[in-house]
Amino acid sequence: KKKMMRIGILRFDDRNRYGEFGIPTTVLFGGDGKKWIVTCKKVTKKNHWAKIRLPPLATPDGQDQGHKAELVEILGPVGEHEVELRALQTHFEIVPCRYPKEWTLKENEFDDEAESAISVFSVDNAGTRDIDDALSLEGNGRGIHVADVARRISAESPLFAWARDRGASAYSSGASVPMLPPQLAHDLLSLNQDVERPALSLFLTIENGKIVDATHKRTTVRNSNATTYSRFAETQDPHLVACRDLLQLLSNESEPEDLVAWTMITYNAYFGELMAAKQLWPGGTLRAQTDRTRPAKYVRCTDPNSSHAALGLAHYAHCSSPIRRFSD
């Protein structure tokens, strides 16, 4: 006998009790539009979110069982942010998140031609724990570097299948449920401070304030400065100031968020062109928007209607957030 599960608001109030132990319940997102009576002995003056089990309305022989529900768990008071968030996450099955229990990562094969890891820096929100991308200005060139998740997770791994089914990390009011297990999303795959990580790097040749050439390469990077947008805007560090000035010249933007966004658009546009030209990954997908008034969608890189109207680009890939999005 399959039982349905819904999230309900329970009114623990003496004036609203029904019988000795019954609590009238309004059910969120379901409940057949009926009033349910939840068995509960606790009495309080507050309204609570709770998880309840709703049995079938009738037995197999068609007898009405009445609208009696079973209390499974009290989540907390109505109106409290954390409680409200948990109620919604529980209903939409965002949590609990049961990641694969058994998996292994591929060996991290560093770039044989590199004498040492490329020194980079990242710019993110203060609370970011999954660092996908970073930048460099000196040494091996002016580069945009993105975590190379595919170098550690094979297509045969349970992690790959899990990420494909999940699609992306989930974010809500500062809370997050990462697409991949936290020990990977926040540690082993993230471009964290002072650790070496595999990356897929785009190197730009710039002359007179213009990009005249671009090449890509699998690399190993070391984040020497995991900074924030606010610090990047105010920094007096000569290296970061030079990078900020160059980005402002190239992008015609001034805000740190817009400068970093420009680097990601440049990165995705480069790989989008490669895929559209079928030089790499002929089975890849592009982010297309033929009409800027309508949402963008994913299409095969062989699709003739693969332009991106809002960005004004002939081809645009999603490659810059591989820790957070499966498409990347």
KALINRA-V361457 format. One record per backbone hydrogen bond with DSSP energy under -1.0 kcal/mol. CO is the residue of the C=O (numbers start at 1). NH is the residue of the N-H. If there is no record, write none. Layout:
CO	NH
CO	NH
This chain:
4	54
6	52
7	28
8	50
9	26
10	12
10	48
11	13
13	16
14	17
18	22
21	40
22	18
23	38
24	11
25	36
26	9
31	34
36	25
37	69
38	23
46	12
47	78
48	10
49	75
49	76
50	8
51	72
51	73
52	6
53	70
54	4
57	65
59	62
63	59
66	68
67	37
69	39
70	53
73	51
76	49
77	80
80	84
81	85
82	86
83	87
84	88
85	89
86	90
87	91
88	92
89	94
90	93
97	99
107	109
108	110
118	222
120	224
121	135
122	227
124	229
125	128
131	191
132	147
134	145
135	121
136	143
142	204
143	136
144	202
145	134
146	200
147	149
148	151
149	152
149	153
152	106
154	157
157	161
158	162
159	163
160	164
161	165
162	166
163	167
167	326
170	177
172	175
175	172
177	170
181	184
181	185
182	186
183	188
184	189
190	192
192	195
197	221
198	148
199	219
200	146
201	217
202	144
203	215
205	212
205	213
207	210
210	207
213	205
215	203
217	201
219	199
220	118
221	197
222	120
223	194
225	122
225	227
227	124
228	232
229	233
230	234
231	235
237	241
238	242
239	243
240	244
241	245
242	246
243	247
244	248
245	249
246	250
247	251
248	252
255	259
256	260
257	261
258	262
259	263
260	264
261	265
262	266
263	267
264	268
265	269
266	270
267	271
268	272
268	317
269	273
270	274
271	275
272	276
273	277
274	279
275	278
281	284
284	301
286	299
288	297
289	309
291	294
297	288
299	286
300	303
307	289
308	312
308	313
313	308
316	287
321	325
324	169
